[in-house]
Amino acid sequence: MFGFENVYAFAAQFLACAKELDLDMSKTNIHGGAISLGHPLGSSGSRIMAHLANEFQQSDSNIHVGSACIGGGQGIAIVLERA
């Protein structure tokens, strides 16, 4: 079982990513995404990491994936796996 966190600055960007990656919306941004929670400049990575780590305590998922957009068309991702 997987959980996904896709941090985006714009709703259209998230919808395009979700469609292209065929993400299961019931497992994606289940606590809200960057539009509802905030996309803090310079600390999005720590928010994503803390959120994904916390999800291991609240779910049976073995893997959680986080991604974020970066200006200029770049992106970054992290995969956490339960030990």
mmCIF file of the N, C-alpha and C atoms, coordinates in Angstrom:
data_MODEL
# 
_entry.id   MODEL 
# 
loop_
_atom_site.group_PDB 
_atom_site.id 
_atom_site.type_symbol 
_atom_site.label_atom_id 
_atom_site.label_alt_id 
_atom_site.label_comp_id 
_atom_site.label_asym_id 
_atom_site.label_entity_id 
_atom_site.label_seq_id 
_atom_site.pdbx_PDB_ins_code 
_atom_site.Cartn_x 
_atom_site.Cartn_y 
_atom_site.Cartn_z 
_atom_site.occupancy 
_atom_site.B_iso_or_equiv 
_atom_site.pdbx_formal_charge 
_atom_site.auth_seq_id 
_atom_site.auth_comp_id 
_atom_site.auth_asym_id 
_atom_site.auth_atom_id 
_atom_site.pdbx_PDB_model_num 
ATOM 1   N N  . MET A 1 1  ? 0.835  -1.172 0.000   1.00 0.00 ? 1  MET A N  1 
ATOM 2   C CA . MET A 1 1  ? 0.000  0.000  0.000   1.00 0.00 ? 1  MET A CA 1 
ATOM 3   C C  . MET A 1 1  ? 0.884  1.240  0.000   1.00 0.00 ? 1  MET A C  1 
ATOM 4   N N  . PHE A 1 2  ? 0.521  2.223  -0.794  1.00 0.00 ? 2  PHE A N  1 
ATOM 5   C CA . PHE A 1 2  ? 1.296  3.439  -0.949  1.00 0.00 ? 2  PHE A CA 1 
ATOM 6   C C  . PHE A 1 2  ? 0.486  4.650  -0.522  1.00 0.00 ? 2  PHE A C  1 
ATOM 7   N N  . GLY A 1 3  ? 1.172  5.677  -0.068  1.00 0.00 ? 3  GLY A N  1 
ATOM 8   C CA . GLY A 1 3  ? 0.580  6.979  0.159   1.00 0.00 ? 3  GLY A CA 1 
ATOM 9   C C  . GLY A 1 3  ? 1.384  8.003  -0.626  1.00 0.00 ? 3  GLY A C  1 
ATOM 10  N N  . PHE A 1 4  ? 0.719  9.011  -1.171  1.00 0.00 ? 4  PHE A N  1 
ATOM 11  C CA . PHE A 1 4  ? 1.386  10.014 -1.992  1.00 0.00 ? 4  PHE A CA 1 
ATOM 12  C C  . PHE A 1 4  ? 1.140  11.406 -1.446  1.00 0.00 ? 4  PHE A C  1 
ATOM 13  N N  . GLU A 1 5  ? 2.169  12.228 -1.468  1.00 0.00 ? 5  GLU A N  1 
ATOM 14  C CA . GLU A 1 5  ? 2.028  13.639 -1.145  1.00 0.00 ? 5  GLU A CA 1 
ATOM 15  C C  . GLU A 1 5  ? 2.643  14.402 -2.305  1.00 0.00 ? 5  GLU A C  1 
ATOM 16  N N  . ASN A 1 6  ? 1.834  15.133 -3.016  1.00 0.00 ? 6  ASN A N  1 
ATOM 17  C CA . ASN A 1 6  ? 2.284  15.904 -4.164  1.00 0.00 ? 6  ASN A CA 1 
ATOM 18  C C  . ASN A 1 6  ? 2.119  17.379 -3.819  1.00 0.00 ? 6  ASN A C  1 
ATOM 19  N N  . VAL A 1 7  ? 3.228  18.062 -3.596  1.00 0.00 ? 7  VAL A N  1 
ATOM 20  C CA . VAL A 1 7  ? 3.193  19.474 -3.229  1.00 0.00 ? 7  VAL A CA 1 
ATOM 21  C C  . VAL A 1 7  ? 3.275  20.301 -4.509  1.00 0.00 ? 7  VAL A C  1 
ATOM 22  N N  . TYR A 1 8  ? 2.324  21.178 -4.674  1.00 0.00 ? 8  TYR A N  1 
ATOM 23  C CA . TYR A 1 8  ? 2.166  21.947 -5.899  1.00 0.00 ? 8  TYR A CA 1 
ATOM 24  C C  . TYR A 1 8  ? 1.797  23.371 -5.529  1.00 0.00 ? 8  TYR A C  1 
ATOM 25  N N  . ALA A 1 9  ? 2.097  24.284 -6.397  1.00 0.00 ? 9  ALA A N  1 
ATOM 26  C CA . ALA A 1 9  ? 1.743  25.673 -6.143  1.00 0.00 ? 9  ALA A CA 1 
ATOM 27  C C  . ALA A 1 9  ? 0.404  26.032 -6.775  1.00 0.00 ? 9  ALA A C  1 
ATOM 28  N N  . PHE A 1 10 ? -0.014 25.276 -7.777  1.00 0.00 ? 10 PHE A N  1 
ATOM 29  C CA . PHE A 1 10 ? -1.231 25.594 -8.515  1.00 0.00 ? 10 PHE A CA 1 
ATOM 30  C C  . PHE A 1 10 ? -2.059 24.321 -8.713  1.00 0.00 ? 10 PHE A C  1 
ATOM 31  N N  . ALA A 1 11 ? -3.369 24.441 -8.577  1.00 0.00 ? 11 ALA A N  1 
ATOM 32  C CA . ALA A 1 11 ? -4.256 23.283 -8.703  1.00 0.00 ? 11 ALA A CA 1 
ATOM 33  C C  . ALA A 1 11 ? -4.127 22.615 -10.071 1.00 0.00 ? 11 ALA A C  1 
ATOM 34  N N  . ALA A 1 12 ? -3.998 23.404 -11.137 1.00 0.00 ? 12 ALA A N  1 
ATOM 35  C CA . ALA A 1 12 ? -3.890 22.834 -12.484 1.00 0.00 ? 12 ALA A CA 1 
ATOM 36  C C  . ALA A 1 12 ? -2.644 21.958 -12.601 1.00 0.00 ? 12 ALA A C  1 
ATOM 37  N N  . GLN A 1 13 ? -1.577 22.352 -11.944 1.00 0.00 ? 13 GLN A N  1 
ATOM 38  C CA . GLN A 1 13 ? -0.339 21.562 -11.968 1.00 0.00 ? 13 GLN A CA 1 
ATOM 39  C C  . GLN A 1 13 ? -0.552 20.215 -11.284 1.00 0.00 ? 13 GLN A C  1 
ATOM 40  N N  . PHE A 1 14 ? -1.202 20.238 -10.127 1.00 0.00 ? 14 PHE A N  1 
ATOM 41  C CA . PHE A 1 14 ? -1.473 18.992 -9.425  1.00 0.00 ? 14 PHE A CA 1 
ATOM 42  C C  . PHE A 1 14 ? -2.356 18.067 -10.264 1.00 0.00 ? 14 PHE A C  1 
ATOM 43  N N  . LEU A 1 15 ? -3.405 18.611 -10.856 1.00 0.00 ? 15 LEU A N  1 
ATOM 44  C CA . LEU A 1 15 ? -4.315 17.789 -11.659 1.00 0.00 ? 15 LEU A CA 1 
ATOM 45  C C  . LEU A 1 15 ? -3.593 17.161 -12.847 1.00 0.00 ? 15 LEU A C  1 
ATOM 46  N N  . ALA A 1 16 ? -2.703 17.909 -13.484 1.00 0.00 ? 16 ALA A N  1 
ATOM 47  C CA . ALA A 1 16 ? -1.935 17.369 -14.606 1.00 0.00 ? 16 ALA A CA 1 
ATOM 48  C C  . ALA A 1 16 ? -1.010 16.240 -14.145 1.00 0.00 ? 16 ALA A C  1 
ATOM 49  N N  . CYS A 1 17 ? -0.338 16.435 -13.005 1.00 0.00 ? 17 CYS A N  1 
ATOM 50  C CA . CYS A 1 17 ? 0.550  15.394 -12.460 1.00 0.00 ? 17 CYS A CA 1 
ATOM 51  C C  . CYS A 1 17 ? -0.244 14.151 -12.073 1.00 0.00 ? 17 CYS A C  1 
ATOM 52  N N  . ALA A 1 18 ? -1.368 14.349 -11.393 1.00 0.00 ? 18 ALA A N  1 
ATOM 53  C CA . ALA A 1 18 ? -2.194 13.219 -10.962 1.00 0.00 ? 18 ALA A CA 1 
ATOM 54  C C  . ALA A 1 18 ? -2.694 12.420 -12.164 1.00 0.00 ? 18 ALA A C  1 
ATOM 55  N N  . LYS A 1 19 ? -3.073 13.110 -13.214 1.00 0.00 ? 19 LYS A N  1 
ATOM 56  C CA . LYS A 1 19 ? -3.555 12.436 -14.426 1.00 0.00 ? 19 LYS A CA 1 
ATOM 57  C C  . LYS A 1 19 ? -2.419 11.675 -15.116 1.00 0.00 ? 19 LYS A C  1 
ATOM 58  N N  . GLU A 1 20 ? -1.290 12.334 -15.294 1.00 0.00 ? 20 GLU A N  1 
ATOM 59  C CA . GLU A 1 20 ? -0.153 11.713 -15.990 1.00 0.00 ? 20 GLU A CA 1 
ATOM 60  C C  . GLU A 1 20 ? 0.381  10.494 -15.233 1.00 0.00 ? 20 GLU A C  1 
ATOM 61  N N  . LEU A 1 21 ? 0.423  10.577 -13.905 1.00 0.00 ? 21 LEU A N  1 
ATOM 62  C CA . LEU A 1 21 ? 0.957  9.495  -13.078 1.00 0.00 ? 21 LEU A CA 1 
ATOM 63  C C  . LEU A 1 21 ? -0.111 8.481  -12.671 1.00 0.00 ? 21 LEU A C  1 
ATOM 64  N N  . ASP A 1 22 ? -1.366 8.740  -13.053 1.00 0.00 ? 22 ASP A N  1 
ATOM 65  C CA . ASP A 1 22 ? -2.491 7.862  -12.719 1.00 0.00 ? 22 ASP A CA 1 
ATOM 66  C C  . ASP A 1 22 ? -2.547 7.603  -11.214 1.00 0.00 ? 22 ASP A C  1 
ATOM 67  N N  . LEU A 1 23 ? -2.470 8.681  -10.430 1.00 0.00 ? 23 LEU A N  1 
ATOM 68  C CA . LEU A 1 23 ? -2.479 8.560  -8.972  1.00 0.00 ? 23 LEU A CA 1 
ATOM 69  C C  . LEU A 1 23 ? -3.863 8.196  -8.459  1.00 0.00 ? 23 LEU A C  1 
ATOM 70  N N  . ASP A 1 24 ? -3.899 7.353  -7.456  1.00 0.00 ? 24 ASP A N  1 
ATOM 71  C CA . ASP A 1 24 ? -5.144 7.007  -6.780  1.00 0.00 ? 24 ASP A CA 1 
ATOM 72  C C  . ASP A 1 24 ? -5.490 8.166  -5.853  1.00 0.00 ? 24 ASP A C  1 
ATOM 73  N N  . MET A 1 25 ? -6.544 8.890  -6.174  1.00 0.00 ? 25 MET A N  1 
ATOM 74  C CA . MET A 1 25 ? -6.884 10.093 -5.418  1.00 0.00 ? 25 MET A CA 1 
ATOM 75  C C  . MET A 1 25 ? -7.272 9.796  -3.967  1.00 0.00 ? 25 MET A C  1 
ATOM 76  N N  . SER A 1 26 ? -7.653 8.558  -3.668  1.00 0.00 ? 26 SER A N  1 
ATOM 77  C CA . SER A 1 26 ? -7.979 8.213  -2.281  1.00 0.00 ? 26 SER A CA 1 
ATOM 78  C C  . SER A 1 26 ? -6.720 8.052  -1.422  1.00 0.00 ? 26 SER A C  1 
ATOM 79  N N  . LYS A 1 27 ? -5.551 8.015  -2.065  1.00 0.00 ? 27 LYS A N  1 
ATOM 80  C CA . LYS A 1 27 ? -4.279 7.872  -1.349  1.00 0.00 ? 27 LYS A CA 1 
ATOM 81  C C  . LYS A 1 27 ? -3.369 9.079  -1.549  1.00 0.00 ? 27 LYS A C  1 
ATOM 82  N N  . THR A 1 28 ? -3.869 10.105 -2.207  1.00 0.00 ? 28 THR A N  1 
ATOM 83  C CA . THR A 1 28 ? -3.049 11.267 -2.558  1.00 0.00 ? 28 THR A CA 1 
ATOM 84  C C  . THR A 1 28 ? -3.482 12.490 -1.766  1.00 0.00 ? 28 THR A C  1 
ATOM 85  N N  . ASN A 1 29 ? -2.521 13.109 -1.080  1.00 0.00 ? 29 ASN A N  1 
ATOM 86  C CA . ASN A 1 29 ? -2.784 14.323 -0.298  1.00 0.00 ? 29 ASN A CA 1 
ATOM 87  C C  . ASN A 1 29 ? -4.026 14.167 0.576   1.00 0.00 ? 29 ASN A C  1 
ATOM 88  N N  . ILE A 1 30 ? -4.086 13.070 1.321   1.00 0.00 ? 30 ILE A N  1 
ATOM 89  C CA . ILE A 1 30 ? -5.303 12.765 2.073   1.00 0.00 ? 30 ILE A CA 1 
ATOM 90  C C  . ILE A 1 30 ? -5.585 13.773 3.189   1.00 0.00 ? 30 ILE A C  1 
ATOM 91  N N  . HIS A 1 31 ? -4.585 14.513 3.622   1.00 0.00 ? 31 HIS A N  1 
ATOM 92  C CA . HIS A 1 31 ? -4.785 15.531 4.658   1.00 0.00 ? 31 HIS A CA 1 
ATOM 93  C C  . HIS A 1 31 ? -4.757 16.940 4.067   1.00 0.00 ? 31 HIS A C  1 
ATOM 94  N N  . GLY A 1 32 ? -4.831 17.028 2.765   1.00 0.00 ? 32 GLY A N  1 
ATOM 95  C CA . GLY A 1 32 ? -4.760 18.322 2.087   1.00 0.00 ? 32 GLY A CA 1 
ATOM 96  C C  . GLY A 1 32 ? -3.397 18.510 1.463   1.00 0.00 ? 32 GLY A C  1 
ATOM 97  N N  . GLY A 1 33 ? -3.349 19.342 0.475   1.00 0.00 ? 33 GLY A N  1 
ATOM 98  C CA . GLY A 1 33 ? -2.094 19.603 -0.219  1.00 0.00 ? 33 GLY A CA 1 
ATOM 99  C C  . GLY A 1 33 ? -1.565 20.992 0.101   1.00 0.00 ? 33 GLY A C  1 
ATOM 100 N N  . ALA A 1 34 ? -0.650 21.447 -0.739  1.00 0.00 ? 34 ALA A N  1 
ATOM 101 C CA . ALA A 1 34 ? 0.016  22.723 -0.494  1.00 0.00 ? 34 ALA A CA 1 
ATOM 102 C C  . ALA A 1 34 ? -0.936 23.909 -0.562  1.00 0.00 ? 34 ALA A C  1 
ATOM 103 N N  . ILE A 1 35 ? -1.982 23.806 -1.356  1.00 0.00 ? 35 ILE A N  1 
ATOM 104 C CA . ILE A 1 35 ? -2.921 24.919 -1.452  1.00 0.00 ? 35 ILE A CA 1 
ATOM 105 C C  . ILE A 1 35 ? -3.669 25.087 -0.131  1.00 0.00 ? 35 ILE A C  1 
ATOM 106 N N  . SER A 1 36 ? -4.056 23.982 0.498   1.00 0.00 ? 36 SER A N  1 
ATOM 107 C CA . SER A 1 36 ? -4.795 24.086 1.763   1.00 0.00 ? 36 SER A CA 1 
ATOM 108 C C  . SER A 1 36 ? -3.881 24.193 2.979   1.00 0.00 ? 36 SER A C  1 
ATOM 109 N N  . LEU A 1 37 ? -2.736 23.513 2.964   1.00 0.00 ? 37 LEU A N  1 
ATOM 110 C CA . LEU A 1 37 ? -1.842 23.504 4.129   1.00 0.00 ? 37 LEU A CA 1 
ATOM 111 C C  . LEU A 1 37 ? -0.767 24.580 4.069   1.00 0.00 ? 37 LEU A C  1 
ATOM 112 N N  . GLY A 1 38 ? -0.459 25.032 2.891   1.00 0.00 ? 38 GLY A N  1 
ATOM 113 C CA . GLY A 1 38 ? 0.605  26.011 2.706   1.00 0.00 ? 38 GLY A CA 1 
ATOM 114 C C  . GLY A 1 38 ? 1.808  25.388 2.033   1.00 0.00 ? 38 GLY A C  1 
ATOM 115 N N  . HIS A 1 39 ? 2.533  26.219 1.328   1.00 0.00 ? 39 HIS A N  1 
ATOM 116 C CA . HIS A 1 39 ? 3.722  25.809 0.580   1.00 0.00 ? 39 HIS A CA 1 
ATOM 117 C C  . HIS A 1 39 ? 4.836  26.750 1.034   1.00 0.00 ? 39 HIS A C  1 
ATOM 118 N N  . PRO A 1 40 ? 5.341  26.534 2.270   1.00 0.00 ? 40 PRO A N  1 
ATOM 119 C CA . PRO A 1 40 ? 6.266  27.497 2.877   1.00 0.00 ? 40 PRO A CA 1 
ATOM 120 C C  . PRO A 1 40 ? 7.605  27.585 2.149   1.00 0.00 ? 40 PRO A C  1 
ATOM 121 N N  . LEU A 1 41 ? 7.927  28.761 1.695   1.00 0.00 ? 41 LEU A N  1 
ATOM 122 C CA . LEU A 1 41 ? 9.162  28.997 0.967   1.00 0.00 ? 41 LEU A CA 1 
ATOM 123 C C  . LEU A 1 41 ? 10.365 28.579 1.819   1.00 0.00 ? 41 LEU A C  1 
ATOM 124 N N  . GLY A 1 42 ? 11.182 27.708 1.289   1.00 0.00 ? 42 GLY A N  1 
ATOM 125 C CA . GLY A 1 42 ? 12.386 27.280 1.979   1.00 0.00 ? 42 GLY A CA 1 
ATOM 126 C C  . GLY A 1 42 ? 12.205 26.155 2.980   1.00 0.00 ? 42 GLY A C  1 
ATOM 127 N N  . SER A 1 43 ? 10.957 25.746 3.241   1.00 0.00 ? 43 SER A N  1 
ATOM 128 C CA . SER A 1 43 ? 10.782 24.665 4.214   1.00 0.00 ? 43 SER A CA 1 
ATOM 129 C C  . SER A 1 43 ? 9.758  23.622 3.767   1.00 0.00 ? 43 SER A C  1 
ATOM 130 N N  . SER A 1 44 ? 9.405  23.627 2.509   1.00 0.00 ? 44 SER A N  1 
ATOM 131 C CA . SER A 1 44 ? 8.459  22.620 2.014   1.00 0.00 ? 44 SER A CA 1 
ATOM 132 C C  . SER A 1 44 ? 9.012  21.213 2.201   1.00 0.00 ? 44 SER A C  1 
ATOM 133 N N  . GLY A 1 45 ? 10.306 21.046 1.976   1.00 0.00 ? 45 GLY A N  1 
ATOM 134 C CA . GLY A 1 45 ? 10.919 19.721 2.111   1.00 0.00 ? 45 GLY A CA 1 
ATOM 135 C C  . GLY A 1 45 ? 10.773 19.156 3.510   1.00 0.00 ? 45 GLY A C  1 
ATOM 136 N N  . SER A 1 46 ? 10.985 19.984 4.517   1.00 0.00 ? 46 SER A N  1 
ATOM 137 C CA . SER A 1 46 ? 10.860 19.493 5.894   1.00 0.00 ? 46 SER A CA 1 
ATOM 138 C C  . SER A 1 46 ? 9.403  19.196 6.231   1.00 0.00 ? 46 SER A C  1 
ATOM 139 N N  . ARG A 1 47 ? 8.465  19.979 5.689   1.00 0.00 ? 47 ARG A N  1 
ATOM 140 C CA . ARG A 1 47 ? 7.049  19.707 5.926   1.00 0.00 ? 47 ARG A CA 1 
ATOM 141 C C  . ARG A 1 47 ? 6.640  18.391 5.278   1.00 0.00 ? 47 ARG A C  1 
ATOM 142 N N  . ILE A 1 48 ? 7.104  18.158 4.065   1.00 0.00 ? 48 ILE A N  1 
ATOM 143 C CA . ILE A 1 48 ? 6.787  16.909 3.363   1.00 0.00 ? 48 ILE A CA 1 
ATOM 144 C C  . ILE A 1 48 ? 7.357  15.723 4.139   1.00 0.00 ? 48 ILE A C  1 
ATOM 145 N N  . MET A 1 49 ? 8.617  15.804 4.521   1.00 0.00 ? 49 MET A N  1 
ATOM 146 C CA . MET A 1 49 ? 9.291  14.709 5.226   1.00 0.00 ? 49 MET A CA 1 
ATOM 147 C C  . MET A 1 49 ? 8.592  14.393 6.544   1.00 0.00 ? 49 MET A C  1 
ATOM 148 N N  . ALA A 1 50 ? 8.267  15.412 7.323   1.00 0.00 ? 50 ALA A N  1 
ATOM 149 C CA . ALA A 1 50 ? 7.596  15.199 8.612   1.00 0.00 ? 50 ALA A CA 1 
ATOM 150 C C  . ALA A 1 50 ? 6.211  14.598 8.398   1.00 0.00 ? 50 ALA A C  1 
ATOM 151 N N  . HIS A 1 51 ? 5.498  15.083 7.405   1.00 0.00 ? 51 HIS A N  1 
ATOM 152 C CA . HIS A 1 51 ? 4.155  14.567 7.123   1.00 0.00 ? 51 HIS A CA 1 
ATOM 153 C C  . HIS A 1 51 ? 4.210  13.093 6.720   1.00 0.00 ? 51 HIS A C  1 
ATOM 154 N N  . LEU A 1 52 ? 5.136  12.748 5.824   1.00 0.00 ? 52 LEU A N  1 
ATOM 155 C CA . LEU A 1 52 ? 5.249  11.353 5.376   1.00 0.00 ? 52 LEU A CA 1 
ATOM 156 C C  . LEU A 1 52 ? 5.672  10.435 6.523   1.00 0.00 ? 52 LEU A C  1 
ATOM 157 N N  . ALA A 1 53 ? 6.618  10.872 7.341   1.00 0.00 ? 53 ALA A N  1 
ATOM 158 C CA . ALA A 1 53 ? 7.058  10.060 8.479   1.00 0.00 ? 53 ALA A CA 1 
ATOM 159 C C  . ALA A 1 53 ? 5.911  9.836  9.459   1.00 0.00 ? 53 ALA A C  1 
ATOM 160 N N  . ASN A 1 54 ? 5.103  10.853 9.684   1.00 0.00 ? 54 ASN A N  1 
ATOM 161 C CA . ASN A 1 54 ? 3.962  10.744 10.578  1.00 0.00 ? 54 ASN A CA 1 
ATOM 162 C C  . ASN A 1 54 ? 2.915  9.769  10.029  1.00 0.00 ? 54 ASN A C  1 
ATOM 163 N N  . GLU A 1 55 ? 2.801  9.675  8.740   1.00 0.00 ? 55 GLU A N  1 
ATOM 164 C CA . GLU A 1 55 ? 1.814  8.780  8.129   1.00 0.00 ? 55 GLU A CA 1 
ATOM 165 C C  . GLU A 1 55 ? 2.074  7.307  8.472   1.00 0.00 ? 55 GLU A C  1 
ATOM 166 N N  . PHE A 1 56 ? 3.315  6.939  8.746   1.00 0.00 ? 56 PHE A N  1 
ATOM 167 C CA . PHE A 1 56 ? 3.607  5.552  9.129   1.00 0.00 ? 56 PHE A CA 1 
ATOM 168 C C  . PHE A 1 56 ? 2.906  5.182  10.436  1.00 0.00 ? 56 PHE A C  1 
ATOM 169 N N  . GLN A 1 57 ? 2.711  6.149  11.315  1.00 0.00 ? 57 GLN A N  1 
ATOM 170 C CA . GLN A 1 57 ? 2.021  5.893  12.580  1.00 0.00 ? 57 GLN A CA 1 
ATOM 171 C C  . GLN A 1 57 ? 0.512  5.828  12.407  1.00 0.00 ? 57 GLN A C  1 
ATOM 172 N N  . GLN A 1 58 ? 0.001  6.449  11.349  1.00 0.00 ? 58 GLN A N  1 
ATOM 173 C CA . GLN A 1 58 ? -1.441 6.553  11.170  1.00 0.00 ? 58 GLN A CA 1 
ATOM 174 C C  . GLN A 1 58 ? -1.998 5.610  10.112  1.00 0.00 ? 58 GLN A C  1 
ATOM 175 N N  . SER A 1 59 ? -1.147 4.855  9.438   1.00 0.00 ? 59 SER A N  1 
ATOM 176 C CA . SER A 1 59 ? -1.633 3.983  8.364   1.00 0.00 ? 59 SER A CA 1 
ATOM 177 C C  . SER A 1 59 ? -0.849 2.675  8.351   1.00 0.00 ? 59 SER A C  1 
ATOM 178 N N  . ASP A 1 60 ? -1.339 1.750  7.548   1.00 0.00 ? 60 ASP A N  1 
ATOM 179 C CA . ASP A 1 60 ? -0.649 0.471  7.374   1.00 0.00 ? 60 ASP A CA 1 
ATOM 180 C C  . ASP A 1 60 ? 0.279  0.490  6.166   1.00 0.00 ? 60 ASP A C  1 
ATOM 181 N N  . SER A 1 61 ? 0.388  1.621  5.505   1.00 0.00 ? 61 SER A N  1 
ATOM 182 C CA . SER A 1 61 ? 1.216  1.732  4.308   1.00 0.00 ? 61 SER A CA 1 
ATOM 183 C C  . SER A 1 61 ? 2.677  1.444  4.626   1.00 0.00 ? 61 SER A C  1 
ATOM 184 N N  . ASN A 1 62 ? 3.338  0.781  3.710   1.00 0.00 ? 62 ASN A N  1 
ATOM 185 C CA . ASN A 1 62 ? 4.760  0.483  3.864   1.00 0.00 ? 62 ASN A CA 1 
ATOM 186 C C  . ASN A 1 62 ? 5.644  1.487  3.145   1.00 0.00 ? 62 ASN A C  1 
ATOM 187 N N  . ILE A 1 63 ? 5.073  2.191  2.181   1.00 0.00 ? 63 ILE A N  1 
ATOM 188 C CA . ILE A 1 63 ? 5.833  3.148  1.386   1.00 0.00 ? 63 ILE A CA 1 
ATOM 189 C C  . ILE A 1 63 ? 5.025  4.429  1.261   1.00 0.00 ? 63 ILE A C  1 
ATOM 190 N N  . HIS A 1 64 ? 5.705  5.560  1.419   1.00 0.00 ? 64 HIS A N  1 
ATOM 191 C CA . HIS A 1 64 ? 5.096  6.872  1.190   1.00 0.00 ? 64 HIS A CA 1 
ATOM 192 C C  . HIS A 1 64 ? 6.007  7.645  0.249   1.00 0.00 ? 64 HIS A C  1 
ATOM 193 N N  . VAL A 1 65 ? 5.408  8.312  -0.717  1.00 0.00 ? 65 VAL A N  1 
ATOM 194 C CA . VAL A 1 65 ? 6.135  9.059  -1.738  1.00 0.00 ? 65 VAL A CA 1 
ATOM 195 C C  . VAL A 1 65 ? 5.744  10.522 -1.645  1.00 0.00 ? 65 VAL A C  1 
ATOM 196 N N  . GLY A 1 66 ? 6.728  11.390 -1.643  1.00 0.00 ? 66 GLY A N  1 
ATOM 197 C CA . GLY A 1 66 ? 6.481  12.824 -1.625  1.00 0.00 ? 66 GLY A CA 1 
ATOM 198 C C  . GLY A 1 66 ? 7.174  13.471 -2.807  1.00 0.00 ? 66 GLY A C  1 
ATOM 199 N N  . SER A 1 67 ? 6.542  14.487 -3.373  1.00 0.00 ? 67 SER A N  1 
ATOM 200 C CA . SER A 1 67 ? 7.162  15.218 -4.478  1.00 0.00 ? 67 SER A CA 1 
ATOM 201 C C  . SER A 1 67 ? 6.830  16.692 -4.354  1.00 0.00 ? 67 SER A C  1 
ATOM 202 N N  . ALA A 1 68 ? 7.672  17.515 -4.945  1.00 0.00 ? 68 ALA A N  1 
ATOM 203 C CA . ALA A 1 68 ? 7.453  18.961 -4.913  1.00 0.00 ? 68 ALA A CA 1 
ATOM 204 C C  . ALA A 1 68 ? 7.928  19.572 -6.220  1.00 0.00 ? 68 ALA A C  1 
ATOM 205 N N  . CYS A 1 69 ? 7.249  20.626 -6.596  1.00 0.00 ? 69 CYS A N  1 
ATOM 206 C CA . CYS A 1 69 ? 7.679  21.373 -7.772  1.00 0.00 ? 69 CYS A CA 1 
ATOM 207 C C  . CYS A 1 69 ? 8.759  22.362 -7.341  1.00 0.00 ? 69 CYS A C  1 
ATOM 208 N N  . ILE A 1 70 ? 9.594  22.689 -8.279  1.00 0.00 ? 70 ILE A N  1 
ATOM 209 C CA . ILE A 1 70 ? 10.634 23.697 -8.073  1.00 0.00 ? 70 ILE A CA 1 
ATOM 210 C C  . ILE A 1 70 ? 10.545 24.631 -9.270  1.00 0.00 ? 70 ILE A C  1 
ATOM 211 N N  . GLY A 1 71 ? 10.741 25.893 -9.051  1.00 0.00 ? 71 GLY A N  1 
ATOM 212 C CA . GLY A 1 71 ? 10.645 26.865 -10.143 1.00 0.00 ? 71 GLY A CA 1 
ATOM 213 C C  . GLY A 1 71 ? 11.475 26.481 -11.350 1.00 0.00 ? 71 GLY A C  1 
ATOM 214 N N  . GLY A 1 72 ? 11.015 26.887 -12.503 1.00 0.00 ? 72 GLY A N  1 
ATOM 215 C CA . GLY A 1 72 ? 11.749 26.627 -13.737 1.00 0.00 ? 72 GLY A CA 1 
ATOM 216 C C  . GLY A 1 72 ? 11.520 25.236 -14.299 1.00 0.00 ? 72 GLY A C  1 
ATOM 217 N N  . GLY A 1 73 ? 10.449 24.562 -13.883 1.00 0.00 ? 73 GLY A N  1 
ATOM 218 C CA . GLY A 1 73 ? 10.131 23.252 -14.434 1.00 0.00 ? 73 GLY A CA 1 
ATOM 219 C C  . GLY A 1 73 ? 10.859 22.098 -13.787 1.00 0.00 ? 73 GLY A C  1 
ATOM 220 N N  . GLN A 1 74 ? 11.523 22.330 -12.695 1.00 0.00 ? 74 GLN A N  1 
ATOM 221 C CA . GLN A 1 74 ? 12.233 21.271 -12.000 1.00 0.00 ? 74 GLN A CA 1 
ATOM 222 C C  . GLN A 1 74 ? 11.329 20.618 -10.969 1.00 0.00 ? 74 GLN A C  1 
ATOM 223 N N  . GLY A 1 75 ? 11.780 19.531 -10.403 1.00 0.00 ? 75 GLY A N  1 
ATOM 224 C CA . GLY A 1 75 ? 11.034 18.851 -9.362  1.00 0.00 ? 75 GLY A CA 1 
ATOM 225 C C  . GLY A 1 75 ? 11.955 18.006 -8.511  1.00 0.00 ? 75 GLY A C  1 
ATOM 226 N N  . ILE A 1 76 ? 11.426 17.525 -7.405  1.00 0.00 ? 76 ILE A N  1 
ATOM 227 C CA . ILE A 1 76 ? 12.199 16.675 -6.494  1.00 0.00 ? 76 ILE A CA 1 
ATOM 228 C C  . ILE A 1 76 ? 11.245 15.689 -5.844  1.00 0.00 ? 76 ILE A C  1 
ATOM 229 N N  . ALA A 1 77 ? 11.749 14.538 -5.473  1.00 0.00 ? 77 ALA A N  1 
ATOM 230 C CA . ALA A 1 77 ? 10.893 13.528 -4.852  1.00 0.00 ? 77 ALA A CA 1 
ATOM 231 C C  . ALA A 1 77 ? 11.661 12.773 -3.776  1.00 0.00 ? 77 ALA A C  1 
ATOM 232 N N  . ILE A 1 78 ? 10.900 12.189 -2.859  1.00 0.00 ? 78 ILE A N  1 
ATOM 233 C CA . ILE A 1 78 ? 11.467 11.350 -1.806  1.00 0.00 ? 78 ILE A CA 1 
ATOM 234 C C  . ILE A 1 78 ? 10.573 10.138 -1.631  1.00 0.00 ? 78 ILE A C  1 
ATOM 235 N N  . VAL A 1 79 ? 11.190 8.993  -1.381  1.00 0.00 ? 79 VAL A N  1 
ATOM 236 C CA . VAL A 1 79 ? 10.453 7.754  -1.098  1.00 0.00 ? 79 VAL A CA 1 
ATOM 237 C C  . VAL A 1 79 ? 10.901 7.271  0.269   1.00 0.00 ? 79 VAL A C  1 
ATOM 238 N N  . LEU A 1 80 ? 9.928  7.081  1.172   1.00 0.00 ? 80 LEU A N  1 
ATOM 239 C CA . LEU A 1 80 ? 10.206 6.538  2.497   1.00 0.00 ? 80 LEU A CA 1 
ATOM 240 C C  . LEU A 1 80 ? 9.588  5.152  2.586   1.00 0.00 ? 80 LEU A C  1 
ATOM 241 N N  . GLU A 1 81 ? 10.343 4.198  3.119   1.00 0.00 ? 81 GLU A N  1 
ATOM 242 C CA . GLU A 1 81 ? 9.855  2.829  3.270   1.00 0.00 ? 81 GLU A CA 1 
ATOM 243 C C  . GLU A 1 81 ? 9.959  2.420  4.728   1.00 0.00 ? 81 GLU A C  1 
ATOM 244 N N  . ARG A 1 82 ? 8.879  1.787  5.210   1.00 0.00 ? 82 ARG A N  1 
ATOM 245 C CA . ARG A 1 82 ? 8.865  1.315  6.599   1.00 0.00 ? 82 ARG A CA 1 
ATOM 246 C C  . ARG A 1 82 ? 9.973  0.277  6.776   1.00 0.00 ? 82 ARG A C  1 
ATOM 247 N N  . ALA A 1 83 ? 10.733 0.417  7.839   1.00 0.00 ? 83 ALA A N  1 
ATOM 248 C CA . ALA A 1 83 ? 11.850 -0.518 8.093   1.00 0.00 ? 83 ALA A CA 1 
ATOM 249 C C  . ALA A 1 83 ? 11.333 -1.791 8.718   1.00 0.00 ? 83 ALA A C  1 
# 
